[in-house]
Amino acid sequence: MILTLEGLTITRNENGNRGEYRAHLEGSDAIGRLTWVLRDGARVAEHTIVPKEIGGRGVAAELVKQLVSDAREQSFKIVPQCSYVAKKFEHNPEWHDLRA
């Protein structure tokens, strides 16, 4: 569990070759998600979904940062299939080495 934005908790959930990061913002029942699937040893970031109730606060960006942090710690590559994740990779050239 990682605390980033004030009141934001991100958890990781894995189930075989699939997984997701879940973001919960204190005071809301809404859950933001970044889903991934394992392909050829890399995590393919499929979707980033943040409900309107918690949108506009940087939740999606924090989900991507957690994926990147885990990639560094666990030595895996990322395929930014999701358009949001791809855009974040474009804006963060220091992540280039993590791209599959």
C-alpha positions as CSV (number, residue, x, y, z in Angstrom):
1,M,0.0,0.0,0.0
2,I,1.4,3.4,-1.1
3,L,0.1,6.8,0.1
4,T,0.8,9.6,-2.4
5,L,-1.8,12.3,-2.8
6,E,-3.2,13.3,0.6
7,G,-5.9,10.7,1.4
8,L,-5.1,8.5,-1.6
9,T,-4.3,4.8,-1.1
10,I,-3.1,2.6,-4.0
11,T,-3.2,-1.1,-3.7
12,R,-2.0,-3.9,-6.1
13,N,-4.0,-6.9,-7.0
14,E,-2.7,-9.8,-9.1
15,N,-4.5,-12.8,-10.4
16,G,-2.2,-15.0,-12.6
17,N,-1.3,-13.1,-15.7
18,R,-3.6,-10.2,-15.0
19,G,-3.7,-7.5,-12.4
20,E,-4.7,-4.0,-11.5
21,Y,-3.8,-1.1,-9.3
22,R,-6.7,0.4,-7.3
23,A,-6.8,3.9,-6.1
24,H,-9.1,4.9,-3.2
25,L,-9.5,8.5,-2.2
26,E,-10.5,9.1,1.4
27,G,-14.1,10.2,1.7
28,S,-15.3,8.5,-1.5
29,D,-16.5,5.0,-2.5
30,A,-15.2,5.5,-6.1
31,I,-12.2,3.4,-7.1
32,G,-9.7,4.4,-9.8
33,R,-8.1,1.5,-11.7
34,L,-5.2,0.8,-13.9
35,T,-5.5,-2.7,-15.4
36,W,-2.7,-4.8,-17.0
37,V,-2.1,-8.2,-18.5
38,L,1.2,-10.1,-18.7
39,R,2.5,-10.6,-22.3
40,D,5.9,-11.8,-23.3
41,G,7.3,-11.0,-19.8
42,A,6.0,-7.4,-19.9
43,R,3.0,-5.8,-18.3
44,V,0.7,-4.4,-20.9
45,A,-1.1,-1.4,-19.4
46,E,-4.6,-1.9,-20.9
47,H,-6.9,0.7,-19.3
48,T,-6.8,3.6,-16.8
49,I,-10.2,4.4,-15.4
50,V,-11.0,7.1,-12.9
51,P,-14.6,7.8,-12.0
52,K,-15.8,11.4,-12.2
53,E,-16.3,11.5,-8.4
54,I,-12.5,11.4,-7.9
55,G,-11.3,12.8,-11.3
56,G,-9.2,15.9,-11.8
57,R,-7.1,15.3,-8.8
58,G,-4.2,13.4,-10.2
59,V,-5.4,10.0,-9.4
60,A,-4.7,8.5,-12.8
61,A,-1.2,10.0,-12.8
62,E,-0.5,8.4,-9.4
63,L,-1.7,5.0,-10.7
64,V,0.8,5.2,-13.5
65,K,3.6,6.3,-11.2
66,Q,2.9,3.2,-9.0
67,L,3.2,1.0,-12.1
68,V,6.5,2.6,-13.0
69,S,7.8,2.3,-9.5
70,D,7.0,-1.4,-9.4
71,A,8.6,-1.9,-12.8
72,R,11.8,-0.4,-11.4
73,E,11.7,-2.5,-8.2
74,Q,10.6,-5.8,-9.8
75,S,12.6,-5.4,-13.1
76,F,9.7,-5.7,-15.6
77,K,9.0,-3.7,-18.8
78,I,5.7,-1.9,-19.6
79,V,3.8,-1.8,-22.9
80,P,1.8,1.5,-22.7
81,Q,-1.3,0.3,-24.7
82,C,-3.6,2.6,-22.8
83,S,-3.6,6.1,-24.4
84,Y,-3.3,7.8,-21.0
85,V,-0.3,5.7,-20.0
86,A,1.3,6.2,-23.4
87,K,0.9,10.0,-23.0
88,K,2.6,9.8,-19.6
89,F,5.5,7.9,-21.1
90,E,5.8,10.7,-23.7
91,H,6.0,13.3,-21.0
92,N,8.5,11.4,-18.8
93,P,11.5,10.5,-21.0
94,E,13.3,9.1,-17.9
95,W,10.9,6.1,-18.1
96,H,12.1,5.2,-21.6
97,D,14.2,2.3,-20.3
98,L,11.0,0.7,-18.9
99,R,9.2,0.6,-22.2
100,A,8.9,-2.8,-23.8
